[in-house]
Amino acid sequence: MTKADAQIVMEHILPRKLTLMHRSEAEDAISELVAFWNFLKREYNFRSAGAIATYLAKIGGKFTDWMFDPAKGGMAKSFITSGMQAGFDMTSEEGIAAFQKAYNQQILREEPNNSFLQQLGSLFTGSEREAQETVSSSKSSKEKPKTNTKGFDSQNLGKKSKGKKR
């Protein structure tokens, strides 16, 4: 492991994948990791250990902020931290279910013109009408469209079609 590897783990992977309940958990981690890498340097003469320990010592104050930064977390972590901030016990199934219910109710109460899905739909103005016209026109035609198949006829469900041999 190099200093660059440690940097990726500390600044990107851990903040995205781990959800901590208390800030002190992140604060304790740095001093323990520095001690571990110093041990590897002293006892095993690990080549990158000194650089990694120095890097870890420098990020001590930042690491806690990274671990609790919603922008650095994934979707699941964002959900859990939002529930914790709203006062739900996100360590139990009941607490998670209660927050999920409250969250879903909040989304349903949102004004439709401001919802994410409404905004997304406005990007495709007119496409809904075109899709409905296509569906209704295909329902009105009683003939199945002929498709150009090579080797298998879709109506015969996988049986070889009889066609011209090349």
C-alpha positions as CSV (number, residue, x, y, z in Angstrom):
1,M,0.0,0.0,0.0
2,T,1.2,3.4,-0.9
3,K,0.4,6.9,0.5
4,A,-1.8,7.4,-2.6
5,D,-3.7,4.2,-1.8
6,A,-4.2,5.3,1.8
7,Q,-5.4,8.7,0.6
8,I,-8.1,7.1,-1.7
9,V,-9.2,4.9,1.2
10,M,-9.4,7.7,3.7
11,E,-10.9,10.4,1.5
12,H,-13.2,8.5,-0.7
13,I,-13.9,4.9,0.2
14,L,-14.4,5.1,3.9
15,P,-16.6,8.2,3.9
16,R,-18.8,6.7,1.2
17,K,-19.1,3.2,2.7
18,L,-19.0,3.6,6.5
19,T,-21.7,5.2,8.6
20,L,-20.6,6.3,12.0
21,M,-23.1,7.1,14.8
22,H,-20.8,9.5,16.7
23,R,-18.1,11.9,15.7
24,S,-15.8,10.5,18.4
25,E,-15.6,7.2,16.4
26,A,-13.8,9.0,13.6
27,E,-11.6,11.0,15.9
28,D,-10.4,7.8,17.6
29,A,-9.7,6.1,14.3
30,I,-6.9,8.4,13.2
31,S,-4.7,8.1,16.3
32,E,-5.1,4.3,16.1
33,L,-4.2,4.2,12.4
34,V,-1.2,6.4,12.9
35,A,0.0,4.0,15.7
36,F,-0.6,1.0,13.4
37,W,1.5,2.4,10.5
38,N,4.3,3.5,12.9
39,F,4.3,-0.1,14.2
40,L,4.7,-1.4,10.6
41,K,7.5,1.0,10.0
42,R,9.3,0.2,13.2
43,E,8.9,-3.6,13.3
44,Y,8.7,-4.6,9.7
45,N,10.5,-1.7,8.0
46,F,7.5,-1.3,5.7
47,R,8.6,1.1,2.9
48,S,5.5,3.4,2.7
49,A,4.5,3.2,6.4
50,G,6.2,6.5,7.4
51,A,4.6,8.5,4.6
52,I,1.2,7.0,5.4
53,A,1.5,7.7,9.1
54,T,2.5,11.3,8.3
55,Y,-0.4,11.7,5.9
56,L,-2.8,10.3,8.5
57,A,-1.5,12.6,11.2
58,K,-2.2,15.6,8.8
59,I,-5.8,14.7,8.1
60,G,-6.8,14.2,11.7
61,G,-9.2,17.1,11.8
62,K,-10.5,16.7,8.3
63,F,-11.3,13.0,8.5
64,T,-14.2,13.4,10.9
65,D,-15.7,16.1,8.7
66,W,-15.3,13.8,5.7
67,M,-17.0,10.9,7.5
68,F,-20.1,13.1,8.3
69,D,-20.2,15.0,4.9
70,P,-23.5,14.0,3.2
71,A,-21.9,14.8,-0.2
72,K,-19.3,12.1,0.3
73,G,-21.7,9.4,1.2
74,G,-23.7,7.0,-1.0
75,M,-27.4,6.7,-1.1
76,A,-27.8,4.3,1.8
77,K,-25.5,6.4,4.0
78,S,-27.4,9.5,3.1
79,F,-30.6,7.8,4.1
80,I,-29.2,6.7,7.5
81,T,-27.6,10.0,8.3
82,S,-30.8,11.9,7.4
83,G,-32.7,9.7,9.8
84,M,-30.2,10.2,12.6
85,Q,-30.4,14.0,12.0
86,A,-34.2,13.9,12.2
87,G,-34.0,12.1,15.6
88,F,-34.8,8.6,14.6
89,D,-33.0,5.5,16.1
90,M,-31.3,4.3,12.9
91,T,-29.7,1.4,14.8
92,S,-33.0,-0.6,15.0
93,E,-35.3,-2.0,12.3
94,E,-38.3,-0.1,13.9
95,G,-36.4,3.2,13.8
96,I,-35.4,2.7,10.1
97,A,-39.0,1.8,9.2
98,A,-40.4,4.8,11.1
99,F,-38.0,7.1,9.3
100,Q,-38.8,5.5,5.9
101,K,-42.5,6.1,6.5
102,A,-42.0,9.7,7.5
103,Y,-39.7,10.3,4.6
104,N,-42.2,8.8,2.1
105,Q,-45.0,10.9,3.6
106,Q,-42.9,14.0,3.2
107,I,-42.3,13.2,-0.5
108,L,-46.0,12.7,-1.1
109,R,-46.8,16.1,0.6
110,E,-44.4,17.9,-1.7
111,E,-46.0,20.2,-4.3
112,P,-46.1,18.2,-7.5
113,N,-44.6,21.0,-9.6
114,N,-41.5,21.0,-7.4
115,S,-40.9,17.2,-7.1
116,F,-37.9,15.6,-8.6
117,L,-40.0,13.4,-10.9
118,Q,-42.0,16.3,-12.1
119,Q,-38.9,18.3,-12.9
120,L,-37.5,15.2,-14.7
121,G,-40.7,14.8,-16.7
122,S,-40.6,18.4,-17.8
123,L,-37.3,17.6,-19.6
124,F,-39.3,15.4,-22.0
125,T,-42.2,17.7,-22.7
126,G,-44.3,16.2,-25.5
127,S,-42.8,12.8,-25.3
128,E,-45.7,11.5,-23.2
129,R,-48.2,12.5,-25.9
130,E,-46.1,10.9,-28.6
131,A,-45.9,7.7,-26.6
132,Q,-49.6,7.6,-26.0
133,E,-50.2,8.1,-29.8
134,T,-47.8,5.3,-30.6
135,V,-49.5,2.9,-28.1
136,S,-53.0,3.7,-29.4
137,S,-52.1,3.4,-33.0
138,S,-50.4,0.0,-32.4
139,K,-53.5,-1.2,-30.5
140,S,-55.8,-0.2,-33.4
141,S,-53.9,-2.1,-36.0
142,K,-55.0,-5.8,-35.9
143,E,-52.1,-7.0,-38.1
144,K,-48.9,-8.0,-36.4
145,P,-46.0,-6.2,-38.0
146,K,-43.7,-8.5,-40.1
147,T,-40.2,-8.6,-38.9
148,N,-37.2,-9.5,-40.9
149,T,-35.8,-12.5,-39.1
150,K,-32.8,-14.6,-40.0
151,G,-32.9,-18.2,-39.2
152,F,-35.7,-18.2,-36.7
153,D,-39.3,-17.1,-37.0
154,S,-40.4,-15.3,-33.8
155,Q,-44.0,-16.8,-34.2
156,N,-42.7,-20.3,-34.3
157,L,-40.9,-19.8,-31.0
158,G,-37.4,-20.9,-31.9
159,K,-38.2,-23.4,-34.7
160,K,-36.2,-22.9,-37.9
161,S,-38.0,-20.9,-40.5
162,K,-38.4,-22.1,-44.0
163,G,-36.6,-19.6,-46.2
164,K,-34.2,-19.5,-49.0
165,K,-30.9,-21.2,-48.4
166,R,-27.8,-19.3,-49.4
